[in-house]
Amino acid sequence: VLQVLKEKISVLPDNYRDALAADIDAIMYTTEGDVRIYYDDDGIKFVSILMRFWYLNGANLPDEVPGEAKVFQIMFGDESKKEKRHLLTANYEFQREFTEGAKPDWTITRIEHPRLLE
């Protein structure tokens, strides 16, 4: 996943790269989308969790990013100055081995930022 992500990011314009960054305080909502427990061919138990994030980002994106949420305009201080924020979504799937004695290390197996990484 990391190599694919590096390749995709390397060809993105700077404003789209900026839109991928989410400050922890800018995350508005999170929810788990899918939780699965499964076994591989050797009988090793795994758990997989898909997390969905909605976050505000001030990257300089077009007002109408196809398929994205509407642009929110937030005013700080002077009414004549408006700062645009996009409400963006991100989906991350995490996986780890869940057999007894396995290290509790999670691996990201899927990353989706709709309309930004397509």
N, C-alpha and C positions, 0 to 999 in steps of 0.2 A: 504494500500500500504506500509506503513512504517513497519508493522510487517513482511510482506513477504520479504521486502528488508533486514531487519535485519537478518532474517533467511538465506537468500541467501549469504549475505556478511560474516556471521559467518563461513561458510565452504569454503570460497575462500582462495587460497594461497595469501600470502602477496603481491606478484608482481601484481596480478589481482586487489587487493584492491587499490594498488597505482595507477593503470591505471584508476580507476573510478574517481579519483580526477582531476579536471580541474581548473587550475589557470585562473582567468579572462583574463589575458594577453595572455594565450595560446589558447583561443577560436578564431579560424580562420574565421568561417562563421556561421551564424545562419539564419534560415528561418522558417516561419510558415508552417506547413504541412497540417493542417486542422483547420478550424474555423467553429464551429457549434453553432447555437442557437436553443434551444429546450425547451419544456415544460414538466414537470412531470405530473403525474395523477391528482395532485391537482391544476394544472394550474400555477405553479410557473415557472418563466422563468430562464433559465440557459444559460451560454455561456461556451464553451469548446474550448481551443486552444492547438493544438499539436505543440510544438517547437522542431526543429531539430538543433543540435549543432555538429560542427566538431572542434576537438581540438587536439593540439599536446601534447603528453605526453611522458616523458622519463622513464616510468616504464620498468623494466627488463622483457619484454615479449619475447617470441620466435619470430624469424624473420618472420615466417609465422603463424600468428594467423588466423585460418580458417575463411574466409569470411571478413577479415578486409582489410584495405587499405595497400598499400606497405609501407615499412619502409623508412623514409627519414633519410639521414645522414647529419648532419649539422656540419661544422667545426668551432671551435672557437679558435682563436690564432694559435697555432702550428699545421701545416698540418698533423703531425704524430698522433695527437689525434683527434679522431672523436667521436661525441656524437650522439647516435641514438635517434630518435624521431619517435613515432608511430602517425599516423593520425587516431584518433578514432572518433566514432560517438556516440551520445546520443540523445534519444528522451524522452521528458517530456511533459506530458499532464496536463494542468492546467484547473481548473473549478471553477466557482463562480456563485452565485445566481445573477441574473441580473434584478430582479424586483425592482421597485422604493422603495427607503428607505432601501434596503438590504445593509449590511456591504460590503465594497469592498475587502473582504478577498478571496484570491485565495487558492485553495487546489490542491495539486498534486494528480492526480488520476491514473497516469500510469508512470512508469519509465522503459526505455529500454536502455540497453547498449549491443548491439548485440555482441555475442560471449564471453562476459565477465560475464554476469549474467544468462546465459542459464542453 
